[in-house]
């Protein structure tokens, strides 16, 4: 028997040049709101550029850029309420910045400092730190959403992942429990076409990733992840759906990773220049900029003012990061377990001895 094709909703409002393809949601008439989305995306891109430069000069560790994917995190950060909980993965700079994580904290994190996840901002303190293990955050989100449901709170847990994470058991288990318990959780998949060097086309046999939600008993849909207006509108409805007790949604955002997977990767080994160049024509920032300019809501003086403002903010964050005294090396153990397992006690003691010897050696130099 042939497989039946599943047709899912796909939303796109702006073409690659920023021209509307159909009537826009009413909220798009709010100039300040739409300009705010653009400012957040450009701020994220400038942050990315600076962090990569820092990594290349040995001033921070490996970094995962969001180049070309800024619309997704920007929509998330602009829509979640302060009392909602965001459970990010490692490519979520845009959303974190909007949730109040400071640039200095982000630099500390990517510099290997545990204090980079001890957020000072009141909203960010309620969120989870970046998750590097693949897809584990999806199950954490279900745990958070379960607590909301048990308490009868109109709050939402939102979690993100890449397309590669949708092949993990953790992700599928999370979908299953979210559907079975009708949890107030939203799953946002950044389908940027590449799970490190594995292309989307050979990673999963399903026509879409969104349809994985169907087997779990709830709605999945696709959206143009390079169109921030479309992402924001569909995400707004998904969050509202969850907040009012109507269960989860999976939103697959179709975008493209214009950068290497991380600064430890070289994507030229597995992607053609032609493919990347074509993807640049679809990228989200220029698309929204064209839309704003056409409406008279943006111009070159405002662009340059935003760039200068962000560059100054970045430099201050870098100065603060580099002026931060080094952390106690024991911190690498301190936040792993609440009660340290006896089987690992010897390793911790050996590490402490090595740190002590290094410190004594440095004192004698």
CORMO-V794005 format. One record per backbone hydrogen bond with DSSP energy under -1.0 kcal/mol. NH is the residue of the N-H (numbers start at 1). CO is the residue of the C=O. If there is no record, write none. Layout:
BEGIN
[[NH/CO] [NH/CO]]
END
This chain:
BEGIN
[[11/222] [15/19] [18/15] [21/13] [28/25] [29/26] [30/27] [31/29] [34/30] [35/31] [36/32] [37/33] [38/34] [39/35] [40/36] [41/37] [42/38] [43/39] [44/40] [45/41] [46/42] [47/43] [48/44] [49/45] [50/46] [51/47] [52/48] [53/49] [54/50] [55/51] [56/52] [57/53] [58/55] [59/54] [61/110] [69/66] [74/70] [75/71] [76/72] [77/73] [78/74] [79/76] [80/76] [84/81] [85/156] [87/158] [96/92] [97/93] [98/94] [99/95] [100/97] [101/96] [106/102] [107/103] [108/104] [109/105] [110/106] [111/107] [112/109] [113/108] [116/113] [117/114] [118/115] [119/117] [125/121] [126/123] [127/124] [128/86] [138/135] [140/136] [141/137] [142/138] [143/139] [144/140] [145/141] [146/142] [147/143] [148/144] [149/145] [150/146] [151/147] [153/148] [155/153] [157/184] [158/85] [159/186] [160/87] [161/188] [163/190] [167/164] [168/165] [172/168] [173/169] [174/170] [175/171] [176/172] [177/173] [178/174] [179/175] [180/176] [181/177] [183/178] [185/183] [186/157] [187/249] [188/159] [189/251] [190/161] [191/189] [191/253] [192/190] [195/198] [196/194] [198/195] [200/193] [202/199] [204/200] [212/209] [213/210] [214/211] [217/214] [218/213] [221/250] [222/9] [223/252] [224/11] [225/254] [227/224] [231/227] [232/228] [233/229] [234/230] [235/231] [236/232] [237/233] [238/234] [239/235] [240/236] [241/237] [242/238] [243/239] [244/240] [245/242] [246/241] [249/185] [250/219] [251/187] [252/221] [253/189] [254/223] [255/191] [257/192] [258/67] [258/256] [263/63] [265/262] [269/266] [270/267] [271/267] [276/272] [277/273] [278/274] [279/275] [280/276] [281/278] [282/279] [287/283] [288/284] [289/285] [290/286] [291/287] [292/288] [293/289] [294/290] [295/291] [296/293] [297/292] [303/299] [304/300] [305/301] [306/302] [307/303] [308/304] [309/305] [310/306] [311/307] [312/308] [313/309] [314/310] [315/311] [316/312] [317/313] [318/314] [319/315] [320/316] [321/317] [322/318] [323/319] [324/321] [331/328] [332/329] [333/330] [334/330] [336/333] [344/341] [345/342] [348/344] [349/345] [350/346] [351/347] [352/348] [353/349] [354/350] [355/351] [356/352] [357/353] [358/354] [359/355] [360/356] [361/357] [362/358] [363/359] [364/360]]
END
